[in-house]
């Protein structure tokens, strides 16, 4: 690049290849990373007939929008346009071709947002799939210095396209979108299944997806493998399947496997299984064939506080529904009564929360004696704020270990620890570990074991003060406090749990103000009543004394005894607890 005798800025052929720079202003100056100051003159002359119209050229086009460009008649090699004809969408750097990142379920991954052409500011990260917005990512998941998006624990719900949206300091320049595709590897996921009668044949179908795509399918009757049995036909086809990610309906590439049973004769004891396996493990979907087909969605989703309905349908004359069974990991939680509407057994779960997670089994009686039961299950997944399960502190020599166990769905951000409201600097003084663990949670008065998390903060020679653990997921933030204080030359540790969510803080303040106002109003009313009673009490006593008959001294009654016996038994409690 040089200034010629006509006061033109001359850009030599390929001069911009692999050169990154920062623009300082929209005026006359730009500075190279090599610290060479270049003055842009009245016009820009590009000395090349076959132009490489890359991102660097684009920024010069925008910066010098008010100045002419002169070339040797050359055009951009990509689109056959002259410089003056270029528009933002002509440049790949406006929306970079998305890179690909992958992670395994439950592992961590970082999604970078790298841009080297200009100084930029992060607008937001968004998560989408097939062009449909799923969520805007919380800033607490993003590194403030590098704009890197961090996932502590990958899950299938996190699959999709993530777009980092950047803005520059120059109003004339477009915003910059950098996209990353995240692929999450794990076990195959069964989305749905159904049965279909076709003449004398019965077709069993399983819809699923698997990342990676390499998988093996086996169909079995009992323990017998049917893959090579000529009585059965097995097909596997590609298809677009529907699923939910953070309660948003999306589609992805999936598969359907069909087992055709020729000349099928129904027997109550027939059990068929579809076993799908990949390098991460296997899942088994079971069909129990009765006298008719029982229809129920395989998976159901809800967010905390939303209500859902589970609809189970059986078209069989004489069949009657019985209570649903809620269970988790094979352990029964409760029995629930549904509504019988025509051929449907409908179960409504109002205001679902984490206690409602698990399997719901729909059951029908198919004979008069009720000895034959047809059943089918759906798995309910509930997403909501994280919550703490337990907390404890251990002291080992000069080290104090603060520990919390917690549960979160969706997966949380990496826990953050603070000392006196300042983030701890991990190193020799503070060490943090977070891992999976089996935790016990209460589901409708039944303790069950589920997969949760444990986070430990090890402090060397812990000082007196406040230690705080903060857990965040896409719904809310909760924190737990440990307080070390000195008492009579010894130290004691106390704990406090609190919830702080940006969405609920204003509501909490409003509720506190409303309660305080109500209490104050009640106090004022009670005070006024007391004053009123005290004022009228003397007048009432005088009136009472003037009207009460005097006791006859000659009466046979020597005294007057007055009582107000209680109408309740002596052993009756002051309250009754209803379960």
C-alpha positions as a printed NumPy array, in Angstrom:
array([[  0.   ,   0.   ,   0.   ],
       [  1.388,   3.437,  -0.874],
       [  0.484,   7.062,  -1.707],
       [  1.182,   7.912,  -5.38 ],
       [  1.929,  11.268,  -6.981],
       [ -1.807,  11.931,  -7.499],
       [ -2.391,  11.764,  -3.734],
       [ -4.204,   8.435,  -4.179],
       [ -4.021,   5.518,  -1.777],
       [ -2.702,   2.597,  -3.851],
       [ -3.515,  -0.936,  -2.696],
       [ -1.148,  -3.407,  -4.317],
       [ -2.229,  -6.842,  -5.461],
       [ -2.932,  -9.227,  -2.548],
       [ -1.858,  -6.51 ,  -0.115],
       [ -4.693,  -7.412,   2.233],
       [ -4.007, -11.093,   2.423],
       [ -3.678, -12.136,   6.091],
       [ -3.436,  -8.514,   7.279],
       [ -5.657,  -7.707,  10.283],
       [ -6.151,  -4.14 ,  11.397],
       [ -8.231,  -1.931,  13.661],
       [ -9.942,   1.191,  12.369],
       [ -9.633,   4.152,  14.68 ],
       [-12.208,   6.493,  13.185],
       [-14.422,   7.102,  10.233],
       [-12.24 ,   9.987,   9.206],
       [ -8.877,  10.   ,   7.466],
       [ -6.855,   7.574,   9.578],
       [ -6.466,   3.864,  10.134],
       [ -3.724,   2.066,  12.022],
       [ -2.272,  -1.332,  11.147],
       [ -1.428,  -3.953,  13.755],
       [  2.177,  -3.392,  12.698],
       [  1.767,   0.166,  14.057],
       [  2.149,   1.782,  10.621],
       [ -0.007,   4.886,  10.278],
       [ -1.584,   5.277,   6.854],
       [ -3.407,   8.389,   5.626],
       [ -6.276,   7.73 ,   3.263],
       [ -6.399,  10.436,   0.642],
       [ -9.085,  11.769,  -1.688],
       [ -9.547,   8.496,  -3.546],
       [ -8.531,   4.855,  -3.281],
       [ -6.772,   3.146,  -6.148],
       [ -6.549,  -0.658,  -6.17 ],
       [ -3.79 ,  -1.931,  -8.397],
       [ -5.226,  -5.291,  -9.4  ],
       [ -7.338,  -6.517, -12.272],
       [ -8.638,  -9.587, -10.436],
       [ -9.651,  -8.315,  -7.005],
       [ -9.658, -10.465,  -3.864],
       [-12.677,  -8.839,  -2.244],
       [-12.145, -10.11 ,   1.282],
       [-13.275,  -8.688,   4.618],
       [-10.458,  -6.163,   4.735],
       [-11.595,  -4.611,   1.467],
       [-15.162,  -4.514,   2.794],
       [-14.197,  -2.342,   5.737],
       [-12.392,   0.081,   3.446],
       [-15.498,   0.234,   1.263],
       [-17.578,   1.171,   4.3  ],
       [-15.088,   3.589,   5.824],
       [-14.533,   5.378,   2.533],
       [-18.156,   5.337,   1.452],
       [-17.892,   9.039,   0.509],
       [-14.777,   8.655,  -1.646],
       [-14.427,   7.172,  -5.122],
       [-12.621,   3.899,  -5.788],
       [-10.512,   3.507,  -8.891],
       [ -9.229,   0.223, -10.307],
       [ -7.596,  -1.001, -13.484],
       [-11.007,  -2.134, -14.675],
       [-10.911,  -5.128, -12.362],
       [-13.841,  -6.798, -10.599],
       [-14.201,  -8.994,  -7.574],
       [-13.345, -12.563,  -8.468],
       [-16.185, -13.996,  -6.345],
       [-19.161, -12.1  ,  -7.698],
       [-17.923, -10.151, -10.751],
       [-18.768,  -6.806,  -9.097],
       [-16.787,  -3.593,  -9.009],
       [-16.001,  -2.079,  -5.618],
       [-18.675,   0.567,  -5.964],
       [-21.273,  -2.178,  -6.487],
       [-20.433,  -4.107,  -3.319],
       [-23.013,  -4.478,  -0.541],
       [-22.622,  -6.053,   2.936],
       [-24.083,  -9.436,   1.986],
       [-21.308,  -9.859,  -0.597],
       [-18.834, -10.571,   2.217],
       [-18.608, -13.835,   4.132],
       [-17.345, -12.047,   7.22 ],
       [-20.776, -10.506,   7.841],
       [-22.116, -13.933,   8.79 ],
       [-19.207, -16.323,   8.897],
       [-19.705, -19.882,   7.722],
       [-20.575, -21.653,  10.966],
       [-17.834, -23.732,  12.524],
       [-18.646, -26.994,  14.287],
       [-18.039, -27.957,  17.896],
       [-18.976, -31.237,  19.546],
       [-19.19 , -32.551,  23.076],
       [-20.41 , -35.656,  24.869],
       [-23.428, -35.591,  27.164],
       [-22.469, -34.303,  30.651],
       [-19.089, -32.945,  29.477],
       [-18.078, -29.289,  29.182],
       [-17.487, -27.299,  26.004],
       [-16.568, -23.725,  25.016],
       [-17.975, -21.949,  21.961],
       [-15.597, -19.202,  20.781],
       [-16.548, -15.842,  19.328],
       [-13.402, -14.776,  17.5  ],
       [-13.219, -11.724,  15.279],
       [ -9.964, -10.015,  14.337],
       [-10.909,  -7.255,  11.924],
       [-12.301,  -4.593,  14.252],
       [-12.784,  -3.81 ,  17.901],
       [-16.258,  -5.131,  18.743],
       [-18.736,  -5.301,  21.6  ],
       [-20.933,  -8.305,  22.344],
       [-24.661,  -7.76 ,  21.811],
       [-25.865, -11.26 ,  22.7  ],
       [-25.543, -14.991,  22.136],
       [-28.66 , -16.725,  20.791],
       [-29.502, -20.432,  20.467],
       [-31.558, -21.555,  17.467],
       [-32.336, -24.602,  15.381],
       [-33.702, -24.777,  11.84 ],
       [-34.119, -21.007,  11.93 ],
       [-36.317, -21.105,  15.055],
       [-35.182, -19.181,  18.136],
       [-34.878, -21.395,  21.2  ],
       [-33.438, -18.977,  23.77 ],
       [-31.179, -16.007,  24.373],
       [-28.206, -17.087,  26.444],
       [-27.64 , -15.6  ,  29.867],
       [-24.611, -13.299,  30.072],
       [-23.367, -15.259,  33.092],
       [-22.523, -18.128,  30.704],
       [-20.223, -15.821,  28.693],
       [-16.604, -14.899,  29.397],
       [-16.517, -11.109,  29.532],
       [-12.995, -10.837,  28.097],
       [-13.214, -13.236,  25.142],
       [-17.02 , -13.478,  24.564],
       [-16.629, -17.272,  24.776],
       [-19.842, -19.144,  25.644],
       [-19.19 , -21.836,  28.245],
       [-21.216, -24.98 ,  28.942],
       [-20.296, -26.846,  32.101],
       [-22.471, -29.869,  31.277],
       [-23.603, -30.62 ,  27.718],
       [-27.057, -32.094,  27.135],
       [-29.049, -33.052,  24.029],
       [-31.213, -29.964,  24.606],
       [-28.131, -27.825,  23.937],
       [-27.698, -29.049,  20.329],
       [-28.151, -26.494,  17.583],
       [-26.782, -23.267,  16.177],
       [-25.308, -20.592,  18.443],
       [-24.852, -17.097,  17.049],
       [-22.572, -14.523,  18.622],
       [-23.842, -11.058,  17.658],
       [-21.252,  -8.273,  17.705],
       [-21.41 ,  -4.551,  17.08 ],
       [-18.648,  -2.102,  16.212],
       [-18.052,   1.445,  17.319],
       [-18.83 ,   2.671,  13.811],
       [-22.456,   3.413,  13.082],
       [-22.016,   3.003,   9.328],
       [-20.742,  -0.558,   9.63 ],
       [-23.08 ,  -3.545,   9.855],
       [-23.338,  -5.806,  12.874],
       [-21.328,  -9.015,  12.752],
       [-22.789, -12.47 ,  13.385],
       [-20.487, -15.397,  14.089],
       [-22.157, -18.813,  14.254],
       [-21.124, -22.121,  15.774],
       [-22.951, -25.438,  15.387],
       [-22.911, -27.537,  18.562],
       [-23.305, -31.314,  18.182],
       [-23.95 , -33.292,  21.37 ],
       [-23.014, -36.984,  21.324],
       [-24.752, -39.504,  23.552],
       [-27.13 , -42.418,  23.799],
       [-29.85 , -42.793,  21.155],
       [-33.041, -40.945,  22.115],
       [-36.441, -42.548,  21.435],
       [-39.004, -39.865,  20.581],
       [-42.143, -41.841,  19.84 ],
       [-43.543, -45.188,  18.789],
       [-46.75 , -46.538,  17.323],
       [-48.441, -49.672,  16.012],
       [-50.399, -50.088,  12.803],
       [-52.512, -52.959,  11.528],
       [-52.167, -53.535,   7.781],
       [-54.349, -56.403,   6.641],
       [-53.207, -59.518,   8.479],
       [-49.887, -57.875,   9.373],
       [-48.944, -55.723,  12.357],
       [-46.279, -53.01 ,  12.036],
       [-44.364, -51.8  ,  15.122],
       [-42.522, -48.492,  14.621],
       [-39.949, -46.623,  16.701],
       [-38.89 , -43.042,  15.9  ],
       [-35.549, -41.893,  17.301],
       [-32.381, -39.947,  16.662],
       [-28.781, -40.831,  17.371],
       [-25.669, -38.671,  17.513],
       [-23.379, -40.108,  16.193],
       [-25.315, -41.537,  13.261],
       [-23.633, -44.948,  13.468],
       [-25.95 , -47.282,  15.348],
       [-27.197, -50.885,  15.426],
       [-30.847, -51.962,  15.682],
       [-32.043, -55.339,  16.957],
       [-35.668, -56.405,  17.222],
       [-36.472, -59.115,  19.754],
       [-39.416, -61.19 ,  20.939],
       [-38.58 , -62.023,  24.514],
       [-34.907, -63.001,  24.241],
       [-35.096, -64.19 ,  20.629],
       [-33.466, -61.96 ,  18.01 ],
       [-35.776, -61.459,  15.02 ],
       [-33.319, -59.794,  12.63 ],
       [-32.767, -62.939,  10.566],
       [-36.226, -64.491,  11.021],
       [-38.053, -64.725,   7.64 ],
       [-41.452, -64.281,   9.377],
       [-40.497, -60.701,  10.17 ],
       [-39.454, -57.761,   7.998],
       [-37.232, -55.005,   9.452],
       [-36.637, -51.622,   7.818],
       [-34.739, -48.49 ,   8.899],
       [-35.383, -45.189,   7.079],
       [-34.29 , -41.592,   7.458],
       [-36.963, -39.098,   8.439],
       [-37.396, -35.651,   9.958],
       [-38.427, -36.025,  13.587],
       [-39.993, -33.531,  15.957],
       [-38.624, -32.877,  19.417],
       [-38.612, -30.211,  22.11 ],
       [-35.617, -28.18 ,  23.186],
       [-36.246, -26.044,  26.25 ],
       [-39.963, -26.514,  25.523],
       [-39.626, -25.198,  21.952],
       [-40.808, -27.418,  19.081],
       [-37.982, -28.072,  16.601],
       [-37.07 , -30.71 ,  14.025],
       [-33.916, -32.679,  13.324],
       [-32.662, -35.541,  11.187],
       [-33.793, -38.815,  12.69 ],
       [-34.791, -42.343,  11.855],
       [-37.733, -44.728,  11.961],
       [-37.402, -48.482,  12.359],
       [-40.331, -50.731,  11.425],
       [-40.894, -54.34 ,  12.408],
       [-43.565, -56.034,  10.273],
       [-45.101, -59.145,  11.863],
       [-46.729, -61.229,   9.149],
       [-50.061, -62.968,   9.832],
       [-50.119, -61.544,  13.335],
       [-52.301, -63.247,  15.944],
       [-52.81 , -61.284,  19.154],
       [-51.877, -62.987,  22.387],
       [-51.914, -61.143,  25.73 ],
       [-48.377, -62.217,  26.613],
       [-46.583, -61.036,  23.457],
       [-43.652, -58.731,  24.255],
       [-41.523, -57.226,  21.481],
       [-38.473, -55.017,  22.008],
       [-36.46 , -52.651,  19.82 ],
       [-32.847, -52.322,  20.984],
       [-30.887, -49.349,  19.595],
       [-27.172, -49.038,  20.389],
       [-24.255, -46.788,  19.484],
       [-20.765, -46.32 ,  20.901],
       [-22.195, -44.569,  23.988],
       [-24.577, -47.359,  25.015],
       [-28.015, -48.757,  24.215],
       [-31.692, -48.054,  24.839],
       [-34.566, -50.541,  24.671],
       [-38.151, -49.704,  23.693],
       [-40.679, -52.368,  24.647],
       [-44.073, -53.211,  23.118],
       [-46.575, -55.219,  25.168],
       [-49.245, -56.295,  22.716],
       [-52.763, -56.729,  24.048],
       [-56.143, -57.05 ,  22.384],
       [-55.929, -53.488,  20.947],
       [-53.523, -50.598,  20.451],
       [-52.931, -48.183,  23.321],
       [-51.879, -44.683,  22.173],
       [-49.804, -42.332,  24.371],
       [-46.993, -39.896,  23.534],
       [-43.614, -41.344,  24.499],
       [-42.219, -38.109,  25.947],
       [-43.877, -35.093,  27.552],
       [-42.374, -31.761,  28.604],
       [-43.363, -28.843,  30.795],
       [-41.82 , -25.852,  32.535],
       [-42.3  , -25.145,  36.209],
       [-45.715, -23.547,  36.947],
       [-47.294, -24.658,  33.655],
       [-50.115, -27.2  ,  33.531],
       [-50.159, -30.181,  31.187],
       [-52.527, -32.939,  30.133],
       [-51.562, -36.557,  29.41 ],
       [-54.009, -38.133,  26.982],
       [-54.12 , -41.934,  26.725],
       [-56.436, -43.495,  24.129],
       [-57.693, -47.079,  23.743],
       [-60.325, -48.025,  21.196],
       [-61.592, -51.305,  22.628],
       [-65.207, -52.11 ,  23.434],
       [-65.727, -52.777,  27.128],
       [-62.362, -51.371,  28.28 ],
       [-62.429, -49.115,  31.335],
       [-59.588, -46.91 ,  32.623],
       [-58.024, -47.331,  36.043],
       [-55.738, -44.982,  37.967],
       [-52.461, -43.719,  36.517],
       [-49.204, -44.697,  38.255],
       [-46.462, -42.091,  38.746],
       [-43.026, -43.667,  39.223],
       [-39.347, -42.883,  38.831],
       [-36.567, -45.41 ,  38.279],
       [-39.109, -48.166,  38.896],
       [-40.189, -46.824,  42.304],
       [-43.865, -45.941,  42.677],
       [-44.512, -42.364,  43.794],
       [-48.309, -42.074,  43.769],
       [-51.559, -43.177,  42.149],
       [-53.574, -40.561,  40.226],
       [-57.129, -40.57 ,  38.946],
       [-57.713, -39.406,  35.365],
       [-60.859, -38.304,  33.515],
       [-62.628, -40.836,  31.328],
       [-63.826, -39.095,  28.144],
       [-65.083, -41.475,  25.433],
       [-62.033, -43.584,  24.545],
       [-59.538, -41.379,  26.401],
       [-58.098, -41.432,  29.914],
       [-56.909, -37.856,  30.551],
       [-54.603, -36.945,  33.429],
       [-54.185, -33.224,  34.24 ],
       [-51.143, -32.061,  36.216],
       [-51.709, -28.458,  37.363],
       [-48.704, -26.226,  38.068],
       [-46.15 , -28.953,  37.386],
       [-42.818, -28.741,  39.192],
       [-39.729, -30.859,  39.737],
       [-41.648, -33.235,  42.028],
       [-43.736, -34.298,  39.028],
       [-40.757, -35.575,  37.009],
       [-40.871, -39.265,  36.122],
       [-42.846, -41.931,  34.277],
       [-46.642, -41.888,  34.103],
       [-48.291, -45.209,  33.268],
       [-51.781, -45.239,  31.759],
       [-53.752, -48.416,  32.566],
       [-56.976, -49.934,  31.23 ],
       [-59.   , -52.955,  32.335],
       [-59.885, -55.076,  29.326],
       [-62.133, -57.683,  30.993],
       [-65.038, -57.648,  33.427],
       [-63.038, -59.11 ,  36.325],
       [-60.256, -56.546,  35.888],
       [-57.603, -59.265,  35.795],
       [-56.253, -58.202,  32.389],
       [-54.551, -54.796,  32.329],
       [-53.154, -52.949,  29.315],
       [-50.676, -50.207,  30.086],
       [-48.329, -47.739,  28.454],
       [-45.988, -45.089,  29.876],
       [-44.836, -41.595,  29.023],
       [-41.8  , -39.849,  30.507],
       [-42.434, -36.34 ,  31.849],
       [-39.466, -33.976,  31.886],
       [-39.86 , -30.808,  33.977],
       [-37.528, -27.839,  33.575],
       [-37.24 , -25.181,  36.259],
       [-34.963, -23.306,  38.652],
       [-32.13 , -25.164,  40.414],
       [-32.462, -25.998,  44.103],
       [-30.085, -26.995,  46.878],
       [-30.472, -30.387,  48.534],
       [-27.835, -30.376,  51.271],
       [-24.863, -28.405,  52.509],
       [-22.068, -29.239,  54.898],
       [-18.639, -28.082,  56.014],
       [-15.564, -30.143,  56.899],
       [-12.283, -29.045,  58.434],
       [ -9.091, -30.94 ,  57.619],
       [ -6.053, -29.445,  59.259],
       [ -5.68 , -25.942,  57.883],
       [ -8.227, -26.471,  55.117],
       [-11.96 , -25.769,  55.334],
       [-14.184, -27.388,  52.698],
       [-17.601, -25.883,  51.93 ],
       [-19.854, -28.31 ,  50.046],
       [-23.304, -28.092,  48.476],
       [-25.325, -30.69 ,  46.621],
       [-27.991, -29.488,  44.234],
       [-30.325, -30.491,  41.408],
       [-30.914, -28.638,  38.165],
       [-32.768, -29.286,  34.927],
       [-31.745, -27.89 ,  32.519],
       [-28.073, -28.362,  33.269],
       [-26.65 , -25.401,  35.218],
       [-23.797, -23.05 ,  34.668],
       [-20.576, -23.876,  36.518],
       [-21.187, -22.871,  40.183],
       [-19.596, -19.585,  41.244],
       [-18.114, -19.068,  44.708],
       [-17.663, -15.72 ,  46.473],
       [-15.902, -14.527,  49.607],
       [-17.438, -11.4  ,  51.131],
       [-19.317, -10.862,  47.837],
       [-16.128, -10.895,  45.753],
       [-15.433, -13.776,  43.304],
       [-12.77 , -16.089,  44.689],
       [ -9.466, -16.233,  42.799],
       [ -8.752, -19.913,  42.297],
       [ -5.19 , -20.916,  43.173],
       [ -3.281, -21.835,  46.311],
       [ -5.841, -20.158,  48.598],
       [ -9.079, -21.315,  46.934],
       [ -9.721, -24.556,  45.038],
       [-13.056, -25.495,  43.464],
       [-14.384, -28.811,  42.159],
       [-17.809, -29.65 ,  40.695],
       [-18.927, -33.135,  39.662],
       [-21.915, -35.442,  39.281],
       [-23.274, -37.315,  42.256],
       [-26.379, -39.275,  43.226],
       [-28.672, -37.137,  45.373],
       [-31.936, -37.808,  47.156],
       [-34.874, -35.564,  46.368],
       [-38.397, -35.724,  47.724],
       [-41.154, -36.371,  45.218],
       [-44.572, -36.149,  46.845],
       [-43.277, -37.492,  50.209],
       [-41.214, -40.258,  48.604],
       [-37.414, -40.045,  48.643],
       [-35.873, -41.062,  45.32 ],
       [-32.312, -41.19 ,  44.017],
       [-31.547, -39.014,  40.98 ],
       [-28.453, -37.659,  39.27 ],
       [-27.447, -34.299,  40.74 ],
       [-24.317, -32.282,  41.382],
       [-21.878, -31.517,  44.18 ],
       [-19.672, -28.426,  44.328],
       [-16.805, -28.011,  46.812],
       [-14.79 , -24.946,  47.709],
       [-11.581, -25.756,  49.605],
       [-10.184, -22.76 ,  51.489],
       [ -6.694, -22.837,  52.99 ],
       [ -6.7  , -21.108,  56.378],
       [-10.235, -19.803,  55.988],
       [-10.784, -16.273,  57.272],
       [-13.863, -15.041,  59.091],
       [-16.542, -13.78 ,  56.762],
       [-19.226, -14.719,  54.261],
       [-18.783, -17.512,  51.706],
       [-21.421, -17.836,  49.002],
       [-22.167, -20.441,  46.341],
       [-24.274, -19.287,  43.362],
       [-26.024, -21.751,  41.01 ],
       [-27.558, -20.502,  37.763],
       [-29.537, -22.118,  34.977],
       [-31.699, -20.621,  32.232],
       [-34.667, -20.246,  34.632],
       [-33.273, -18.668,  37.795],
       [-30.368, -18.19 ,  40.16 ],
       [-30.1  , -19.489,  43.726],
       [-27.383, -19.015,  46.304],
       [-26.332, -20.548,  49.589],
       [-24.406, -18.714,  52.293],
       [-21.803, -20.003,  54.758],
       [-20.876, -17.607,  57.575],
       [-17.723, -18.061,  59.657],
       [-17.774, -15.934,  62.801],
       [-15.68 , -15.783,  65.948],
       [-17.244, -16.69 ,  69.278],
       [-15.169, -16.793,  72.494],
       [-11.856, -17.422,  70.688],
       [-13.442, -20.193,  68.591],
       [-15.132, -20.056,  65.231],
       [-18.591, -21.241,  64.252],
       [-20.132, -21.799,  60.815],
       [-23.775, -21.119,  59.994],
       [-25.591, -21.473,  56.68 ],
       [-28.437, -19.651,  54.97 ],
       [-30.192, -20.369,  51.689],
       [-31.604, -17.578,  49.552],
       [-32.959, -17.249,  46.031],
       [-32.02 , -14.292,  43.86 ],
       [-33.462, -14.216,  40.385],
       [-33.503, -11.21 ,  38.113],
       [-37.027, -12.169,  37.1  ],
       [-38.348, -12.491,  40.645],
       [-36.57 ,  -9.754,  42.553],
       [-39.099,  -7.063,  41.672],
       [-41.983,  -9.391,  42.49 ],
       [-40.401, -10.26 ,  45.85 ],
       [-40.016,  -6.609,  46.753],
       [-43.64 ,  -5.968,  45.769],
       [-44.841,  -8.87 ,  47.91 ],
       [-42.797,  -7.664,  50.91 ],
       [-44.224,  -4.144,  50.571],
       [-47.762,  -5.502,  50.251],
       [-47.368,  -7.712,  53.332],
       [-45.832,  -4.882,  55.341],
       [-48.689,  -2.566,  54.379],
       [-51.283,  -5.178,  55.344],
       [-49.673,  -5.797,  58.727],
       [-49.469,  -2.064,  59.433],
       [-53.138,  -1.669,  58.487],
       [-54.177,  -4.496,  60.828],
       [-52.174,  -2.975,  63.708],
       [-53.846,   0.406,  63.212],
       [-57.329,  -1.164,  63.127],
       [-56.665,  -3.215,  66.289],
       [-55.312,  -0.129,  68.072],
       [-58.434,   1.875,  67.17 ],
       [-60.705,  -0.937,  68.392],
       [-58.881,  -1.097,  71.741],
       [-59.258,   2.662,  72.259],
       [-62.95 ,   2.482,  71.338],
       [-63.601,  -0.377,  73.776],
       [-61.772,   1.367,  76.602],
       [-63.849,   4.505,  76.081],
       [-67.219,   2.775,  76.125],
       [-66.353,   0.24 ,  78.841],
       [-67.1  ,   2.557,  81.855],
       [-70.483,   3.526,  80.399],
       [-71.383,  -0.079,  79.819],
       [-70.378,  -1.068,  83.372],
       [-72.534,   1.68 ,  84.882],
       [-75.501,   0.673,  82.793],
       [-74.96 ,  -2.962,  83.706],
       [-74.784,  -2.164,  87.448],
       [-77.949,  -0.066,  87.26 ],
       [-79.99 ,  -2.792,  85.629],
       [-78.639,  -5.922,  87.383],
       [-81.045,  -7.11 ,  90.117],
       [-79.724,  -7.08 ,  93.685],
       [-79.321, -10.329,  95.53 ],
       [-81.934, -10.912,  98.237],
       [-80.077, -11.299, 101.529],
       [-82.791, -13.652, 102.735],
       [-82.378, -15.919,  99.74 ],
       [-81.425, -19.511, 100.264],
       [-78.477, -19.012,  97.876],
       [-75.355, -18.068,  99.783],
       [-73.328, -17.39 ,  96.634],
       [-73.597, -17.031,  92.928],
       [-71.427, -19.362,  90.72 ],
       [-71.112, -18.593,  86.985],
       [-69.281, -20.747,  84.4  ],
       [-69.032, -21.116,  80.609],
       [-68.255, -24.763,  79.946],
       [-66.364, -25.653,  76.753],
       [-68.28 , -27.487,  74.049],
       [-65.242, -29.461,  72.854],
       [-63.697, -32.514,  74.497],
       [-60.786, -31.835,  76.828],
       [-58.454, -33.972,  74.751],
       [-59.2  , -32.283,  71.421],
       [-56.164, -30.579,  69.865],
       [-56.037, -26.894,  69.007],
       [-55.555, -27.765,  65.311],
       [-55.988, -30.646,  62.969],
       [-53.343, -31.608,  60.396],
       [-54.816, -32.78 ,  57.117],
       [-52.723, -34.991,  54.86 ]])
